[in-house]
Amino acid sequence: MRVAVAGAAGYIGGELLRLLIAHPEVEVVGAISSRFPGKRVDGVHPNLRASTDLLFCSVDEVAECDVVFLALPHRAAMTQIEHWIQRAKLVVDLTGDFRLNDTKTFARYYGSEHQAPHLLDSFVPGLPELHRERLRGADLISVPGCMATAGVLALHPLVAHDLIDTEAGVQLDARTGSSGSGSTAGPANLHAERSGAMRVFAPTSHRHEAEISQHLGLSAAMTATGVEAVRGVQTIAHSTLRPGVGKLDLRRAFRQQYAEEPFVRVVAHQRGIFRYPDPKILLGSNYCDVGYALDEETGRLTSIGALDNLVKGGAGNAVQCLNIRMGWPETFGLTFPGLHPL
């Protein structure tokens, strides 16, 4: 299968290339970059040395292909989408442009009017754990944001099994490493400014809260903080259990919900260093670890999701969606388990 990556010089683009070059059913025919056309891919992504001789190319150099992945800046995909629909049979978008199905909500969180509103309902959310059957027939896929994916997967069993008071909403605290800002981030991401910092860059109204609300049908409020890490996302969600719900109900809901999921692991142990989900041991992998802790006196529940923002929070999730769409084993190209210690 012939695939191209638009925005191949960015961090997400690099992760897509890493996964797709090794994929048993895929041939990468285009690594598109407006910044580095004609330059070697491994000059920008040195981890790919000896893995590929690909050169970056321009948009016009890519003929028709089977699949295109759009790893572009936010608000760029919606201006290019008509071009790619003509060129590719399947479009997998990793920007925020087609994640929200309401134009007013999009304008509020992204600060501009949507340029392709007629296509919003055509995109299937690229979240296999919630939309696997729809993905099997999708030609347009929109991969969720990294913090949104971790938050949704941490909360999904609670909503699906009606264990929490959804009318009260949920409050999420998300932490992310510097790679979440992209490879062209501004002065705030310089090492001198980022090192040692725990910067609250979105105290209210982070755009991923809109995705979580849409996926789960509840009101979500999110605070986002940048921490001293390169990769990794951890979301902590606070909710209130319905009367009568206890630990056994929680355990049953999480175990049942994710028993057959290849890339979600339930982590809620009584002892040990990694008792709860921690992105450190997930780096490079397509796993999302989820867990929970309950204050039985108050009924306050804390649920936790952790993942690598560039893999399960981006490129890996996109490849997982491709595998589902094409009827291949869902784990093709995604079996790396992560590293420890790191």
N, C-alpha and C positions, 0 to 999 in steps of 0.2 A: 504494500500500500504506500502510495506516494504522499508525503506530508511536508508542509512548510510551516515555519514559525515566523510570524511577524513580530518584531521587537526582540529579536534573538540576542541582542547584545546586553540586555538587562539581566537582572538576577533571576527572575522567573524564566526568561527566555533561555538562559544558560541551563537551568534545571530541566527545562523541557528537552533541550538538546541532549543533555546527559542521559536522560531516560529513554528518549526516542532512538538515539544512536545504537543503544544496546537492545532495543525491542526486537523480538524475533519475527514480527510481522510487518515491520515498518522500514521504509527507505526515506531518509530526509533529503528532499530535493531543493530546499530553499531555506537559508538562514538569513532572514531579511533584516537589514539595519540601515537606517538613513545616515548613521554616523560613520560606519566603517565599511562601505561597499568595496569589495575587492581585497579586503584584509583577511588574514587567516582567523578562523573562529577561535583556535587555541591561543591566539595572542591576547584575546579578551577573556577567555575562559581557560586559564592554564591547567585546570584539572582535566581538560579533555586532550592534553598532549598525548600523542600516540593512539588516540581513540578515533580521530577523524582528521581528514585533510580538507574539510569543508572551508569554503571562503564565504564571507558575508556577501550578500547580493542586494540589489535594489528591488523594489516592488515589481517593476516592469520586466525584470529578468525571470520571474516565476510564471511559467505557463500554467495551464490547468493542472490541478492536483486533486487528490481524493479528500484530503483533510487540511485545513489550515487552523493553527492555534494563534489567537490574537493576544500577545503579551505586551500590549501597548499601554501608554498612559491613559488614565481615566479621561473620558470625553473624546478620545480619538477613535475608538472602535465604531461609535455610532455615525461618524462621518465617513468611514471607509466600508461599512458593512455591505452596501449595495455592490461595491467592487468585488468583495470576496464571495458573496453569494453567487456571482456570475462565474467565478473561477474555481470554486471548491464545492464538492458534494456535501461536505460536513464542515461547519464552522463551530469551533470551540473558543468562546470568548472568556478571557481571564480578567478583563477590566470590570469596573463597576457599572458599565453602561446599560446592561440589560438584566441586572440583578433585581431591580424593583419594577413591579408591574403597573405602578401608578405614576403619571407624569408630574403631578403636584408634589408627591413625596420625593421623586427624583430631583426636582428643582430645589426643594428645601435642603436636601442633604448634599447635592453636588454643585449648587450655585449657578445653574444654567438651565435653559429649556432643553428638552430632549429633541434631538435632531432626527430621530427615526421612530416616533411613537407607534407607528403602524406595525412595527415588528415586536413590540414588547411582549405580546401574548404568544408569539411564535417560539420564544426561547424556553427550553426546558431547564429548570434548575439543575446544575451539575452537582447534586448531592445524592449519591447512590443510596445512602441509608434511608432516605425519605422518598426518592423518586426513581428507583431502579426500573420499574416497569415502563414508565414514560420515556426513560433514556434509551430503551431498546429500539424505539422507532424515531428518535429525534434526529433532525438535520441541523438544528440550531441549539447550542448548549451554552449556558451561562454559568461559569464556575463561581461559587460564593467567595466572599472575602475570608481571609484566614481566621480572624477573630470571630467572625460570624459562624464559620464551620465549627470551631471549638465550642462556642456557646450553644449552638443548636444541638450538637451531639451530647453535650452535658445535660441538656434540659429535655430532650426528646422523649426519653422513657417516662419522665414525670408527667408530661402532657398526654402522651399516648395512653397511659394507664390511669389518667385522671386522679393523680395523687396530690397535686398542688392547687392552691387557690389562684386560678389564672386571672380572675377579675382584679386581684390585688397587684398583678404585674410582677416583674422580676427586675432586680438590680444586678448589673454585671460590672465587675472590675476586671479589665483586661490588661495584660502586660505583654510587651512585644520587644524583640530585639531590633537592632538598627537596620537589618536588611529589609525590614518591612517598609522602610522609607524609599527603597529603590536605589539603583546604582547612580542616579544623578541627583541625589538629595542635596539640599542647600547647606548653608553655614551651620545650622543647628545640629547637623549630623557629623561635623568635624570631630575628630578624636578628642581634641582639646576641650570641646564643649560637651561631648557625650560621655567621656570617661568618668566614672564615679557618680554619674547622675541617675536620678530616678525622676524623670521629667513627666509631669502630667500634661500631655499635649492636647487632650480632649476631655476636659472635666465634665462636659455635658454634650449630648447630641452627636456622638460619634456615628458616622454613617452606617456602621455595621449593625447598630441597634435596630435600624429599619428593616434590615434583612432578617434578623432574628424574629422580630415581631411578625413579619410576613410569613415566614416558614412555619411558625408555631401557633399563630393566631392569638397572640397575647400582646400586652404592652411591655416592651423591654426598654430599659434605660441603661446606658453604658458609659463608663469612664475608662479612658485608655491612658496607659503610662508607658513611656519608653524606659527600658532598663538596660543595664550594662551587659548585653549579650549581642551576638551577631544574628544568630538564628533563634527561633523559638517563640511560641505564643502560649500563654496560659490564661484562661478565663475562669473567673470565680463568680458563680451565680448564686444570689440569695433569693430564696422563695419561702413561702409558708405552706406547710402541709395541711391537707384537709383533716378535719377531726377524725380520729380513729386510725389514721395511717401510722404505721410503725416501721421499725427497721426491717422486719421480714418482708413487708410489702415493697420496700425500696429495693432490697436485694433481689427479690423475685422479678421486679419490673426491669431492672438493668440487665440481669442475666437473660431473661427472655427476649428482651428487645435486641440484644447484640449477640445472641448465641451463634447465629449463622453469618455474622458480618466478618469478612476476612481482615478488615483493617481497623476495627474498633475493639479495644481491650478494656475490660472493667478492672480498675485498680482501686481497691479500698481495703487495705490491709490493717491489721491491728498493730503491727510493729514492723520495724525495718527502716532503713534510710529513705527508701522511695515508697512510702506508704500510700501516697496520693500522686496523681498525675504530675509529672515533671518533664518539661520539654527537653531537658538536657540529654536524656537517654533515648530520645526519639529523632535526633538530628540525622538527616539524610534518609529517613524512613517515611513510609506512607501511612504509618499508624497514627491514630488519635487515641490517647488514653483518657478514659473518663472515670470519675469516682465521686464520692459524696461523703458528707459527715453530717450527723443529725444531733441537734440539741433537743433531747427528748422532753425536757421541762417546758420549753417554749414552743416547740414544733418548728423552730427555725431550721431550714435545711440549706446547707452549702453544697453545691455541686460544682465539679471542677472538670475542665477539659484542657488537654495539652497536646500540642502537635508542632511539627516543623512548618513554619509559615510558608516556606518555599516548596514544600512537597505536598503533604496532605492538605495544607492550606493554600495550594496553588497548582504547581505543575503535576504532582503525583495524582491529585484528585482529577485533573484533566485527563491524564492517561488512563486512569481507572474508568472514567466515563467513556473514553474511546473503546476500551476493551469490552465494556458492556454493550455499547452500540453495535460493535462488529460481531458480537457473539463469541468472542475469544474468552479464554479463562481470565477472570477478573484480576488475577495477580500477575499477569504477564508484565515483565519488566519492572516489577514493584516489590520484589521480595527482600531487598536489603533491610536488615532488622534494626539498624542504628548501632551506635558505638558506645562502649563503656569499658573503662573510664575515658573521659574526654576533658 
